[in-house]
Amino acid sequence: HILLMPDGAEVDPSAVPPDGSQRTPPPAPYPFELDDFQRAACGAIDAGRSVVVAAPTSAGKTLVAEHAVRAALGAGGRAVYASPLKALSNQKYRELGRIFPGEIGLLTGDHSAEPQAGCLVLTTEVLRSMLYRGSELVREVRWAVFDEAHLLGSPSRGWVIEEALILLPRAVRVVLLSATIPNGAALAGWLAMLRQTPCELVHSAARPVPLRHYVASARRPRDLFLVQSGDGAAFDAARWESAVEGLSPPREPSEGGEKKKKTPQAADPTAPPTRRLEQRCAAAAELLYALAGGAAGEASARGADGGGAGAESML
């Protein structure tokens, strides 16, 4: 991990003394060994620095948020946990409520619970509205956690997070959490310049929960075919061929502009595995096209023959 300074310089975090204005919280009672990125991020919080955490899904980023909440409560202040989704806010409200009984509140616009609690879980839109209104609560906040921070890059939603970060009081320290931040150094540097305080970037590429890739077969809709069992695992071409077996290849357009039908063809068993895979992909695309075209044709026929009955039946 690296430390970004307000002037844009990148330095070793150990070379910069902790911020004395943020009291170090007591050690957290974790009954397990922390990962390297968790130790680094919690160390940044202990030093009173804002931190951007980029780690895969299910890697344990919420633990960093817990540490920030504990730091705020331990210093006699308050914390906010902002999420762009109401469902995610409700989930984090329940999770944090089990860890900090009686200290967690909820504000999503639809629901309100314990608004005077030491830590408020809310949507980013609600936080932005509170900042615009000059809410008294904001003056007591010492740590603000922003989940799904990669949405800063969204044209339709990023401006809400950006305005909240701009409007937060300068004394508030910020934790940004995301699984997908391709430009983490640029983001941390911008945050350091914006807040005029050092900001650490903590990145981890290790995925403790592997991804499994399945294919649903159009011919066998009740079956799922596992084609890749995890990160770095080999692609199982045999299972892919079983999933798309029997699908016809795509139709090619004729010279007159109309598409001519081709009889279904099986993949050439003598072709290389990669070529057979391409043939199966093309066959799958053909089936989807045929299904979509057939449904559209039937709808058009019903509309022509039965007037409004066709459209009504489709609805």
C-alpha positions as CSV (number, residue, x, y, z in Angstrom):
1,H,0.0,0.0,0.0
2,I,1.0,3.6,-0.5
3,L,0.3,7.0,1.1
4,L,-0.8,9.9,-1.0
5,M,-0.1,13.4,0.2
6,P,-2.2,16.5,-0.5
7,D,0.5,17.8,-2.8
8,G,0.3,14.6,-4.9
9,A,3.5,13.0,-3.6
10,E,3.5,9.2,-2.9
11,V,5.4,8.2,0.2
12,D,6.0,5.3,2.5
13,P,3.2,5.3,5.2
14,S,5.7,4.6,7.9
15,A,7.6,7.8,7.1
16,V,4.6,10.0,8.1
17,P,3.7,10.3,11.8
18,P,0.1,9.6,12.9
19,D,-2.4,12.4,13.1
20,G,-2.6,13.3,16.7
21,S,-6.1,14.7,16.3
22,Q,-7.6,11.2,15.9
23,R,-7.3,9.1,19.0
24,T,-6.2,5.5,18.5
25,P,-9.0,3.1,19.4
26,P,-8.5,0.1,21.6
27,P,-7.5,-3.2,19.9
28,A,-10.4,-4.9,18.3
29,P,-11.3,-8.4,19.8
30,Y,-11.0,-10.3,16.5
31,P,-10.9,-14.1,17.1
32,F,-8.9,-14.6,13.9
33,E,-5.8,-13.5,12.1
34,L,-6.3,-10.4,9.9
35,D,-5.3,-10.4,6.3
36,D,-2.5,-8.1,5.2
37,F,-4.8,-5.6,3.6
38,Q,-7.0,-5.5,6.7
39,R,-4.0,-4.8,9.0
40,A,-2.8,-2.1,6.7
41,A,-6.2,-0.4,6.4
42,C,-6.8,-0.6,10.2
43,G,-3.4,0.8,10.7
44,A,-4.3,3.8,8.5
45,I,-7.4,4.3,10.6
46,D,-5.4,4.1,13.8
47,A,-3.0,6.7,12.4
48,G,-6.0,9.0,11.7
49,R,-5.7,8.9,8.0
50,S,-8.3,8.5,5.3
51,V,-8.0,5.2,3.4
52,V,-9.1,3.8,0.1
53,V,-9.5,0.0,0.2
54,A,-9.7,-2.0,-3.0
55,A,-10.2,-5.8,-2.4
56,P,-12.3,-8.5,-4.0
57,T,-15.8,-9.3,-3.0
58,S,-16.0,-11.3,0.3
59,A,-12.4,-10.5,1.1
60,G,-13.4,-8.8,4.4
61,K,-13.7,-5.1,3.7
62,T,-16.5,-4.6,6.2
63,L,-14.0,-5.3,9.0
64,V,-12.2,-2.1,8.0
65,A,-15.6,-0.3,8.3
66,E,-16.1,-1.8,11.7
67,H,-12.7,-0.5,12.8
68,A,-13.6,3.0,11.6
69,V,-16.9,2.9,13.6
70,R,-15.0,1.7,16.7
71,A,-12.5,4.5,16.2
72,A,-15.3,7.1,16.1
73,L,-17.2,5.8,19.1
74,G,-14.0,5.3,21.1
75,A,-13.1,9.0,20.5
76,G,-16.6,10.1,21.7
77,G,-17.7,11.0,18.2
78,R,-20.1,9.5,15.6
79,A,-19.7,7.6,12.4
80,V,-21.7,7.3,9.2
81,Y,-21.8,4.3,6.8
82,A,-23.1,5.4,3.4
83,S,-24.3,3.0,0.8
84,P,-25.7,3.8,-2.7
85,L,-28.4,1.1,-2.3
86,K,-31.2,0.9,0.3
87,A,-31.0,-2.9,0.4
88,L,-27.3,-2.8,1.1
89,S,-27.9,-0.2,3.8
90,N,-30.5,-2.4,5.5
91,Q,-28.1,-5.3,5.4
92,K,-25.2,-3.3,6.9
93,Y,-27.6,-2.0,9.5
94,R,-28.3,-5.5,10.7
95,E,-24.6,-6.6,10.5
96,L,-23.3,-3.6,12.4
97,G,-26.1,-3.8,14.9
98,R,-25.0,-7.3,16.0
99,I,-21.4,-6.0,16.5
100,F,-22.4,-2.7,18.2
101,P,-25.7,-3.3,20.0
102,G,-27.6,-0.1,20.7
103,E,-25.1,2.1,18.7
104,I,-26.4,1.7,15.2
105,G,-29.2,3.7,13.5
106,L,-30.7,3.7,10.0
107,L,-31.8,6.4,7.6
108,T,-32.7,5.4,4.1
109,G,-35.7,7.7,3.2
110,D,-38.1,4.8,3.5
111,H,-37.1,3.7,7.0
112,S,-35.7,5.5,10.1
113,A,-34.4,3.8,13.2
114,E,-32.5,5.2,16.1
115,P,-31.5,8.5,14.3
116,Q,-29.5,9.6,17.4
117,A,-27.3,6.5,17.5
118,G,-23.5,6.7,17.5
119,C,-23.3,5.3,14.0
120,L,-25.8,5.9,11.3
121,V,-26.2,3.6,8.3
122,L,-27.8,5.6,5.5
123,T,-27.9,6.0,1.7
124,T,-25.5,8.3,0.0
125,E,-28.4,10.5,-1.2
126,V,-29.6,10.9,2.4
127,L,-26.1,11.9,3.6
128,R,-25.8,14.4,0.8
129,S,-29.2,15.9,1.7
130,M,-28.1,16.2,5.4
131,L,-24.9,18.0,4.3
132,Y,-26.8,20.5,2.2
133,R,-29.2,21.2,5.1
134,G,-26.3,21.7,7.5
135,S,-27.5,18.9,9.9
136,E,-26.2,19.2,13.4
137,L,-25.4,15.4,13.3
138,V,-22.7,16.0,10.7
139,R,-20.8,18.2,13.1
140,E,-20.3,15.2,15.4
141,V,-19.1,12.8,12.7
142,R,-15.4,11.8,12.9
143,W,-15.4,8.9,10.4
144,A,-17.4,8.4,7.2
145,V,-17.5,5.1,5.3
146,F,-18.5,5.0,1.7
147,D,-19.4,1.5,0.3
148,E,-19.3,0.7,-3.4
149,A,-17.0,3.6,-4.0
150,H,-16.4,2.6,-7.6
151,L,-19.7,4.2,-8.4
152,L,-17.8,7.5,-8.3
153,G,-17.2,6.7,-12.0
154,S,-20.9,6.4,-12.8
155,P,-22.3,9.3,-14.8
156,S,-25.7,8.8,-13.2
157,R,-24.7,8.1,-9.6
158,G,-21.1,9.2,-9.0
159,W,-21.9,12.9,-8.5
160,V,-23.9,12.1,-5.4
161,I,-20.8,10.5,-3.7
162,E,-18.6,13.2,-5.1
163,E,-20.7,16.0,-3.6
164,A,-20.9,14.2,-0.2
165,L,-17.1,13.9,-0.1
166,I,-16.7,17.6,-1.0
167,L,-19.3,18.8,1.6
168,L,-18.0,16.7,4.5
169,P,-16.3,18.8,7.1
170,R,-12.5,18.8,6.8
171,A,-12.0,17.2,10.2
172,V,-13.9,14.0,9.1
173,R,-11.8,11.1,8.0
174,V,-13.0,9.0,5.1
175,V,-13.0,5.2,4.3
176,L,-13.8,4.2,0.7
177,L,-14.5,0.6,0.0
178,S,-14.8,-1.2,-3.3
179,A,-14.0,-4.4,-5.1
180,T,-13.3,-2.8,-8.5
181,I,-11.2,0.4,-8.5
182,P,-8.9,0.4,-11.5
183,N,-7.5,3.8,-10.7
184,G,-7.0,3.5,-7.0
185,A,-3.9,5.7,-6.8
186,A,-5.6,8.5,-8.7
187,L,-8.7,8.3,-6.5
188,A,-6.6,8.3,-3.3
189,G,-4.6,11.3,-4.6
190,W,-7.7,13.2,-5.4
191,L,-9.1,12.5,-2.0
192,A,-5.9,13.7,-0.3
193,M,-6.0,16.9,-2.3
194,L,-9.7,17.4,-1.7
195,R,-9.5,16.8,2.1
196,Q,-6.0,18.3,2.5
197,T,-5.0,15.3,4.6
198,P,-2.9,12.2,3.7
199,C,-4.8,9.3,2.3
200,E,-3.6,5.7,2.1
201,L,-4.4,3.3,-0.7
202,V,-4.6,-0.3,0.3
203,H,-5.0,-2.9,-2.5
204,S,-5.4,-6.6,-2.5
205,A,-5.9,-9.0,-5.4
206,A,-6.3,-12.1,-3.4
207,R,-9.8,-13.6,-3.6
208,P,-10.6,-15.8,-0.6
209,V,-13.9,-16.8,-2.1
210,P,-13.3,-18.3,-5.6
211,L,-15.7,-17.6,-8.5
212,R,-17.4,-20.6,-10.2
213,H,-18.7,-20.2,-13.7
214,Y,-21.8,-22.2,-14.8
215,V,-23.6,-22.5,-18.2
216,A,-27.4,-23.0,-18.4
217,S,-28.4,-25.2,-21.3
218,A,-31.3,-24.2,-23.6
219,R,-31.9,-27.9,-24.3
220,R,-31.7,-29.0,-20.7
221,P,-33.0,-25.9,-18.7
222,R,-32.9,-27.7,-15.4
223,D,-29.2,-28.5,-15.6
224,L,-26.2,-26.2,-14.8
225,F,-22.8,-27.1,-16.2
226,L,-19.8,-26.1,-14.2
227,V,-17.2,-24.9,-16.9
228,Q,-14.7,-23.2,-14.6
229,S,-14.3,-24.0,-11.0
230,G,-12.4,-21.0,-9.7
231,D,-9.8,-18.4,-10.4
232,G,-7.0,-19.7,-12.6
233,A,-8.8,-23.0,-13.1
234,A,-8.8,-24.5,-16.7
235,F,-11.9,-24.0,-18.8
236,D,-13.8,-27.3,-19.1
237,A,-14.5,-27.5,-22.9
238,A,-16.2,-30.9,-22.6
239,R,-18.8,-29.6,-20.2
240,W,-19.3,-26.6,-22.4
241,E,-19.9,-28.9,-25.4
242,S,-22.4,-30.9,-23.3
243,A,-24.3,-27.7,-22.5
244,V,-24.6,-26.5,-26.1
245,E,-24.9,-29.9,-27.7
246,G,-27.4,-30.1,-30.5
247,L,-27.6,-26.4,-31.2
248,S,-27.5,-25.3,-34.8
249,P,-25.0,-22.8,-36.2
250,P,-26.0,-19.3,-37.1
251,R,-27.7,-18.5,-40.4
252,E,-25.8,-16.4,-42.9
253,P,-27.4,-13.6,-45.0
254,S,-28.1,-14.2,-48.6
255,E,-27.1,-11.9,-51.4
256,G,-30.6,-10.4,-51.5
257,G,-30.5,-9.3,-47.9
258,E,-32.7,-12.1,-46.6
259,K,-31.3,-14.6,-44.3
260,K,-31.3,-18.1,-45.6
261,K,-31.9,-21.1,-43.3
262,K,-29.2,-23.7,-42.8
263,T,-29.8,-27.1,-41.6
264,P,-28.5,-27.9,-38.1
265,Q,-25.0,-29.1,-38.1
266,A,-23.1,-30.9,-35.4
267,A,-19.6,-29.7,-34.5
268,D,-16.8,-31.3,-36.4
269,P,-15.4,-33.9,-34.1
270,T,-12.0,-33.8,-35.9
271,A,-11.7,-30.0,-35.4
272,P,-9.3,-28.6,-32.7
273,P,-11.0,-28.0,-29.3
274,T,-10.9,-24.3,-29.7
275,R,-12.6,-24.5,-33.1
276,R,-15.3,-26.8,-31.7
277,L,-15.8,-24.3,-28.9
278,E,-16.3,-21.5,-31.5
279,Q,-18.8,-23.7,-33.3
280,R,-20.8,-24.3,-30.1
281,C,-20.8,-20.6,-29.3
282,A,-22.1,-19.8,-32.8
283,A,-24.8,-22.5,-32.4
284,A,-25.9,-21.0,-29.0
285,A,-26.2,-17.6,-30.6
286,E,-28.3,-19.0,-33.4
287,L,-30.7,-20.7,-31.0
288,L,-31.2,-17.4,-29.1
289,Y,-31.7,-15.5,-32.3
290,A,-34.2,-18.1,-33.5
291,L,-36.2,-18.0,-30.2
292,A,-36.3,-14.2,-30.2
293,G,-37.3,-14.1,-33.9
294,G,-39.9,-16.7,-33.5
295,A,-41.5,-15.0,-30.5
296,A,-41.6,-11.7,-32.4
297,G,-43.1,-13.3,-35.5
298,E,-45.9,-15.0,-33.5
299,A,-46.6,-11.7,-31.8
300,S,-46.8,-9.9,-35.1
301,A,-49.1,-12.5,-36.6
302,R,-51.4,-12.4,-33.6
303,G,-51.6,-8.6,-33.9
304,A,-52.4,-8.7,-37.6
305,D,-55.0,-11.4,-37.4
306,G,-56.8,-10.4,-34.2
307,G,-56.4,-6.6,-34.1
308,G,-55.7,-5.6,-30.5
309,A,-56.1,-9.1,-29.3
310,G,-52.5,-10.0,-30.2
311,A,-51.0,-7.0,-28.2
312,E,-53.3,-7.8,-25.3
313,S,-52.3,-11.4,-25.2
314,M,-48.6,-10.4,-25.2
315,L,-49.2,-8.1,-22.3
